[in-house]
Amino acid sequence: GVAGCCAKTTIAPLDRVKILLQAHNQHYKHLGVFSTLCAVPKKEGYLGLYKGNGAMMIRIFPYGAIQFMAFDQYKKLIKKKLGISGHVHNLMAGSMAGITAVICTYPLDMVRARLAFQVKGEHKYTGIIHAFKTIYTKEGGYIGFYRGLMPTVVGMAPYAGFSFFTFSTLKSIGLAQAPSLLGRPSLDNPEVLVLKTHVSLLCGGLAGAIAQTISYPLDVTRRRMQLGSALPDADKCLTMVQTLKYVYRHHGIRRGLYRGLSLNYIRCIPSQAVAFTTYEFMRQLLHLN
């Protein structure tokens, strides 16, 4: 949970800009990544860069906690039940952990996206609770909170899977090949080797970059479906396949399915770097090695 919160707070402004660009917000759609980062504080103040971050923190603590805990549990389960170990079971466990965390916390992600998409002076929702009430009453009850879940789950499997897989692989190879150069004894158990902080940050960043590249079009699809009634073309983006086709036809690959990817590298690499490094540190702090 702490790892997730630290990671997301680090890149909150970039997350806000990503949502504005992915769904072509009318106030910022003509701008690029860096010009939007400059335009938001001018139009909405510096706190505008953190709009929706309250909902993100409420979501990300249980999300991070469930994801990292589930990863460890699924690893043990896959090894015990299927007899699979090594790098493949990191990939499988990571995918299953990501899907579990997403399903458990999805309504909070939906509300957070809606709040982040709002622009000052055009507020449809006054806060987290009001957003929950409005979506529930106007968008079909509980079903309204799970709009866009399918592309999220489909996208999360490769994203979380390759994220955990890449980090675990780099960590095990690094500690096996150059233990004295890349590793150091764990604070809570000197017999266990852990990566040095700067190496852990680098491995986490690489893991995030690879995972994002693979799953990004589904992330764009998820955002457009989540924003739903906030978009003028919502009726054309009701299912995952519809949304993918619509974005591809109207905006193409670079300006549609991969719009905002450069920003995603800038936000995702430090995010994953901080997440994995904080997680490894918290394991030592809580004597889990």
C-alpha positions in Angstrom: 0.0 0.0 0.0 2.8 2.4 0.9 4.7 1.5 -2.3 1.6 2.3 -4.4 1.0 5.7 -2.7 4.6 6.8 -3.0 4.7 5.8 -6.7 1.4 7.5 -7.7 2.1 10.8 -5.8 5.4 11.1 -7.6 3.7 11.2 -11.0 0.2 12.6 -10.2 0.6 15.7 -12.4 1.6 13.5 -15.4 -1.3 11.2 -14.7 -3.8 14.2 -14.9 -2.3 15.4 -18.2 -2.4 11.8 -19.6 -6.2 11.6 -18.9 -6.8 15.0 -20.5 -4.8 14.1 -23.6 -6.0 10.5 -24.0 -9.7 11.5 -24.1 -9.1 14.7 -26.2 -10.4 17.2 -23.6 -11.7 20.2 -25.5 -9.6 22.7 -23.6 -6.3 20.9 -24.1 -6.7 18.7 -27.2 -4.7 21.0 -29.4 -1.7 20.9 -27.1 1.1 18.5 -26.5 2.4 16.9 -23.3 4.7 19.7 -22.1 2.4 22.6 -23.2 -0.5 20.9 -21.4 1.7 20.7 -18.2 2.3 24.4 -18.5 -1.3 25.3 -19.5 -3.0 23.5 -16.6 -1.5 25.6 -13.8 -2.3 28.8 -15.7 -5.9 27.8 -16.2 -6.6 25.9 -12.9 -3.7 26.8 -10.6 -0.9 24.4 -9.5 -3.3 22.2 -7.5 -5.1 21.6 -10.8 -2.2 19.2 -11.6 -3.3 17.1 -8.6 -7.0 17.0 -9.4 -8.4 13.6 -8.7 -5.3 12.6 -6.6 -7.4 12.3 -3.4 -9.5 9.6 -5.1 -6.3 8.1 -6.5 -4.8 7.7 -2.9 -8.0 6.1 -1.6 -7.8 3.7 -4.5 -4.1 3.1 -4.7 -3.4 2.0 -1.1 -5.7 -1.1 -1.3 -4.7 -1.6 -5.0 -1.0 -1.6 -4.2 -1.5 -3.8 -1.1 -3.7 -6.3 -2.9 -1.4 -6.5 -6.0 1.9 -7.1 -4.1 0.3 -9.4 -1.6 -1.5 -11.4 -4.4 1.7 -11.7 -6.4 3.5 -13.4 -3.5 0.4 -15.7 -2.8 -0.1 -16.6 -6.5 3.6 -17.4 -6.8 3.4 -19.9 -4.0 0.1 -21.3 -5.4 1.4 -21.8 -8.9 4.5 -23.5 -7.7 2.6 -25.8 -5.3 -0.4 -26.7 -7.6 1.1 -26.6 -11.1 4.8 -27.3 -10.3 5.8 -24.3 -12.4 8.7 -22.2 -11.1 11.3 -19.7 -12.4 10.5 -16.7 -14.7 7.3 -18.1 -16.2 5.5 -18.3 -12.9 6.5 -14.7 -12.2 4.7 -13.7 -15.4 1.6 -15.8 -14.5 1.5 -14.6 -10.9 2.0 -10.9 -11.9 -0.9 -11.1 -14.4 -3.2 -12.7 -11.9 -2.2 -10.2 -9.2 -2.8 -7.3 -11.5 -6.3 -8.5 -12.5 -7.2 -9.2 -8.8 -6.2 -5.7 -7.7 -8.0 -4.0 -10.6 -11.3 -5.8 -10.0 -11.2 -5.0 -6.3 -10.5 -1.3 -6.8 -12.1 -0.5 -10.2 -14.9 1.8 -9.0 -12.4 4.1 -7.3 -10.3 4.3 -10.6 -13.5 5.2 -12.5 -14.3 8.1 -10.1 -10.8 9.3 -10.1 -10.7 9.5 -13.9 -14.0 11.5 -14.0 -12.6 14.0 -11.4 -9.3 14.3 -13.2 -11.0 15.0 -16.6 -13.0 17.9 -15.2 -11.8 21.5 -16.0 -12.2 24.4 -13.6 -15.5 26.2 -14.2 -17.2 23.1 -15.7 -17.5 20.8 -12.8 -20.1 18.0 -13.1 -18.9 16.4 -9.8 -18.1 18.3 -6.6 -16.1 15.5 -5.0 -15.5 11.8 -4.6 -18.8 11.0 -2.8 -20.9 13.2 -5.2 -19.3 11.4 -8.2 -20.2 8.0 -6.7 -23.8 9.1 -6.1 -24.1 10.7 -9.6 -22.7 7.7 -11.5 -24.9 5.3 -9.4 -28.1 7.2 -10.0 -27.6 8.2 -13.7 -25.6 5.4 -15.2 -27.4 2.2 -14.2 -26.5 1.5 -10.6 -23.5 -0.6 -9.7 -22.9 -1.6 -13.4 -22.0 2.1 -14.1 -18.9 1.7 -11.8 -17.5 -1.1 -14.0 -17.7 0.6 -17.4 -14.5 -0.2 -19.2 -13.5 -3.1 -16.9 -13.0 -5.5 -19.8 -10.2 -3.5 -21.6 -8.7 -2.8 -18.1 -8.5 -6.5 -17.3 -7.3 -7.5 -20.8 -4.7 -4.7 -20.6 -3.7 -5.4 -17.0 -2.8 -9.0 -17.6 0.2 -8.2 -19.9 1.0 -5.0 -18.0 1.2 -6.4 -14.5 2.6 -9.7 -15.8 5.5 -8.2 -17.8 6.1 -5.6 -15.1 6.6 -8.2 -12.3 8.3 -10.7 -14.8 10.9 -8.1 -16.0 11.7 -6.8 -12.5 12.0 -10.3 -11.0 14.1 -11.5 -14.0 16.5 -8.5 -13.9 16.8 -8.8 -10.1 17.6 -12.6 -10.1 20.0 -12.3 -13.1 21.7 -9.2 -11.5 22.2 -10.8 -8.1 23.4 -14.1 -9.6 25.9 -12.5 -12.1 27.2 -9.6 -10.1 26.2 -9.9 -6.4 28.9 -7.6 -5.0 28.4 -4.9 -7.7 24.6 -4.8 -7.8 23.5 -6.3 -4.4 23.9 -5.7 -0.7 22.7 -7.7 2.4 19.1 -7.1 3.5 18.6 -4.8 6.5 16.4 -7.4 8.3 18.3 -10.5 7.2 22.0 -10.3 6.3 21.8 -13.8 4.6 19.4 -12.4 2.0 20.8 -10.3 -0.9 18.7 -7.3 -2.2 19.4 -4.9 -5.0 21.1 -1.6 -4.2 18.7 1.3 -4.3 19.8 2.8 -7.6 19.9 -0.6 -9.3 16.4 -1.3 -8.0 15.2 2.0 -9.4 16.7 1.2 -12.8 15.2 -2.3 -12.9 11.8 -1.0 -11.9 11.9 1.7 -14.6 12.8 -0.8 -17.3 10.0 -3.1 -16.2 7.5 -0.2 -16.4 8.6 0.9 -19.9 8.4 -2.6 -21.4 5.0 -3.3 -19.8 3.5 0.0 -20.9 4.5 -0.4 -24.5 2.7 -3.8 -24.7 -0.5 -2.7 -23.1 -1.0 1.0 -23.9 -3.8 0.8 -26.6 -6.0 -0.9 -24.0 -5.2 1.8 -21.5 -6.5 4.4 -24.0 -9.6 2.3 -24.6 -10.2 1.9 -20.8 -10.0 5.7 -20.2 -12.5 6.6 -23.0 -15.0 4.0 -21.7 -14.6 5.2 -18.1 -15.2 8.8 -19.0 -18.4 7.8 -20.7 -21.0 10.5 -20.6 -18.3 13.1 -20.1 -17.3 12.7 -23.8 -19.5 13.9 -26.7 -18.8 10.6 -28.6 -19.7 8.3 -25.7 -22.4 6.4 -27.7 -19.7 5.2 -30.1 -17.5 3.8 -27.3 -19.8 1.4 -25.5 -17.7 -1.8 -25.9 -14.0 -2.5 -26.0 -13.9 -3.5 -29.7 -16.1 -0.5 -30.6 -13.9 1.9 -28.8 -10.7 0.4 -30.3 -12.2 0.7 -33.8 -13.5 4.2 -33.3 -10.2 5.5 -31.9 -8.2 3.8 -34.7 -10.6 5.1 -37.5 -10.8 8.7 -36.2 -7.3 9.2 -34.8 -5.1 6.5 -36.2 -2.3 4.6 -34.3 0.1 7.3 -33.3 -2.5 10.1 -32.5 -5.1 7.7 -31.2 -4.1 4.3 -29.8 -0.7 5.5 -28.7 -1.6 9.1 -28.0 0.2 10.2 -24.8 2.6 7.3 -24.9 5.7 9.6 -24.6 4.1 11.0 -21.5 3.4 7.5 -20.2 7.1 6.6 -20.4 7.9 9.8 -18.5 5.3 8.9 -15.8 5.5 5.2 -15.8 9.3 4.7 -15.6 9.6 6.7 -12.3 6.3 5.3 -11.0 7.4 1.7 -11.4 10.9 2.5 -10.2 9.6 4.1 -7.0 6.9 1.3 -6.5 9.3 -1.7 -6.7 12.1 0.1 -4.7 9.7 1.2 -2.0 8.2 -2.3 -1.9 11.6 -3.9 -1.4 12.5 -1.3 1.3 9.2 -1.9 3.1 9.8 -5.7 3.1 13.0 -5.1 5.0 11.4 -2.5 7.3 8.6 -5.0 8.2 11.0 -8.0 8.5 9.5 -9.9 5.6 12.8 -11.3 4.2 
